Amino acid sequence: MKSSSTPPTRESRTIPLWAALVLFAFVWGVLPWAISLLSPHYGWQSTGPSLWNLLGLILLLAGLAGSLYTLQLHARGPNKGVDMEPDKAYLLTTGPYAYSRNPMYLFELMLMFGWVLFYGSPAVFLAFLAWAAFFAFYQVPSEERTIEAHFGENYRAYKMKVPRWFGRPHS
């Protein structure tokens, strides 16, 4: 019987960094635009987005910068591939991971909310709520169980110190 600290045998789902960036651009750039076409763009005028809509670009750019930074932290190996599995051979606890156990998801939600404000679209807002619910109630709990099974006490200590979403690390 394998110990809980031994990772399960699996095929690697590592993709090159360039492929991860293309996938990222599609999910967090093209999809919000396409979804925005399903509803009116509130705040927009015939000349384009209003100042209030443009303020969404601040959140969008902050979310984009944070997302790309955390994605880069996951780019490992000689080909800078990104392992798409939640059960990684490493546990990130520095950088934004010192303040949140899930900074990548936070940055992605920040980016998506930037699109909500920019497009002024109820459809994009509903997509944002769906992503937030998916992350909060399925993805994060599932990943936490997998990571805890792999890293055991190291992850439990990290979990006691760093909040799930955001905040000051606990002593």
C-alpha positions in Angstrom: 0.0 0.0 0.0 1.3 3.4 -0.9 1.7 6.1 1.8 -0.4 9.2 1.5 2.8 11.3 0.7 3.5 9.3 -2.5 1.8 10.9 -5.5 -0.5 8.6 -7.4 0.8 7.2 -10.7 -0.6 9.2 -13.6 0.3 10.3 -17.0 1.8 13.8 -17.1 -0.5 16.5 -18.4 2.2 19.0 -18.9 1.7 21.5 -21.7 4.2 24.0 -23.1 4.0 27.5 -21.6 3.0 28.9 -25.0 0.0 26.5 -25.2 -1.0 27.4 -21.6 -0.9 31.1 -22.7 -3.1 30.4 -25.7 -5.6 28.5 -23.6 -5.5 31.3 -21.0 -6.2 33.9 -23.7 -9.1 32.0 -25.1 -10.7 31.3 -21.7 -10.2 34.7 -20.1 -10.2 36.9 -23.3 -12.2 35.4 -26.1 -14.9 33.7 -24.0 -15.9 36.9 -22.1 -16.1 38.8 -25.3 -18.3 36.1 -26.9 -20.5 35.9 -23.8 -20.9 39.7 -23.8 -22.6 39.5 -27.2 -25.5 37.7 -25.5 -26.7 40.8 -23.7 -26.7 44.6 -24.0 -23.5 46.5 -23.0 -24.8 48.9 -20.3 -22.9 52.2 -20.1 -21.8 52.0 -23.7 -22.5 54.8 -26.1 -22.4 54.9 -29.8 -18.8 55.9 -29.6 -17.8 53.0 -27.3 -17.5 52.3 -23.6 -18.1 55.1 -21.1 -15.5 56.2 -18.5 -17.2 53.9 -16.0 -16.8 50.9 -18.3 -13.2 51.8 -18.9 -12.5 51.7 -15.2 -13.0 47.9 -15.5 -9.7 47.8 -17.5 -7.9 48.6 -14.2 -9.2 45.3 -12.6 -8.7 43.5 -15.9 -5.0 44.5 -16.2 -4.3 43.8 -12.5 -6.0 40.4 -12.9 -4.1 39.7 -16.1 -0.7 40.7 -14.5 -1.3 38.5 -11.5 -2.6 35.6 -13.5 0.4 35.6 -15.8 2.8 35.9 -12.8 1.2 32.9 -11.1 1.1 30.9 -14.3 4.8 31.7 -14.8 5.4 30.3 -11.2 3.9 27.0 -12.3 6.1 26.9 -15.5 8.6 24.2 -14.6 11.1 21.9 -16.2 13.5 22.3 -19.1 10.7 23.2 -21.6 8.9 25.5 -19.2 5.9 23.3 -19.3 2.8 23.9 -17.1 1.5 20.8 -15.4 -2.3 21.0 -15.7 -2.9 18.4 -12.9 -3.8 19.7 -9.4 -1.4 17.0 -7.9 1.9 18.7 -8.5 5.4 17.6 -7.3 5.8 20.9 -5.6 4.0 23.1 -3.1 4.1 26.9 -3.8 4.1 28.9 -0.6 5.9 32.1 -1.5 5.0 35.2 -3.5 1.2 35.6 -3.8 0.9 32.1 -2.3 2.0 33.5 1.0 -1.2 35.5 1.2 -3.7 33.2 -0.6 -3.8 29.5 -1.2 -5.5 30.3 -4.5 -4.1 33.5 -5.9 -4.4 32.2 -9.5 -8.2 31.8 -9.1 -8.4 35.2 -7.4 -6.5 36.9 -10.2 -8.7 35.1 -12.8 -11.9 36.3 -11.0 -10.5 39.8 -10.8 -9.8 39.7 -14.6 -13.3 38.4 -15.3 -14.9 41.1 -13.1 -12.9 43.6 -15.0 -14.6 42.3 -18.2 -18.0 42.5 -16.4 -17.4 46.2 -15.7 -15.9 46.9 -19.1 -18.7 45.3 -21.1 -21.4 46.3 -18.7 -22.9 42.9 -19.6 -25.4 41.0 -17.5 -24.4 37.8 -19.4 -20.7 38.3 -18.4 -21.7 39.0 -14.8 -23.6 35.6 -14.8 -20.5 33.9 -16.2 -18.4 35.6 -13.5 -20.8 34.3 -10.8 -20.7 30.8 -12.4 -16.9 30.7 -12.4 -16.8 32.0 -8.8 -19.2 29.3 -7.6 -17.3 26.7 -9.6 -14.0 27.7 -8.0 -15.4 28.1 -4.5 -17.6 25.0 -4.3 -15.9 22.5 -6.6 -12.4 23.2 -7.9 -10.8 24.6 -4.7 -12.2 21.9 -2.3 -11.3 19.2 -4.7 -7.7 20.5 -5.2 -7.3 20.9 -1.5 -8.1 17.3 -0.8 -5.7 16.2 -3.5 -2.9 18.4 -2.3 -3.4 17.5 1.4 -3.3 13.8 0.4 0.0 14.4 -1.4 1.8 16.8 1.0 0.2 15.8 4.3 1.4 17.7 7.3 3.3 20.3 5.2 0.1 21.3 3.5 -2.0 21.2 6.7 0.5 23.6 8.3 0.4 25.9 5.2 -3.4 25.7 5.3 -3.5 26.8 9.0 -1.2 29.8 8.2 -2.5 31.1 4.8 -6.2 31.9 4.1 -8.0 30.1 1.3 -8.8 33.3 -0.5 -6.9 36.4 0.8 -5.6 37.9 3.9 -2.7 38.2 6.2 -0.9 35.0 7.0 -1.7 33.7 10.5 1.2 33.3 13.0 
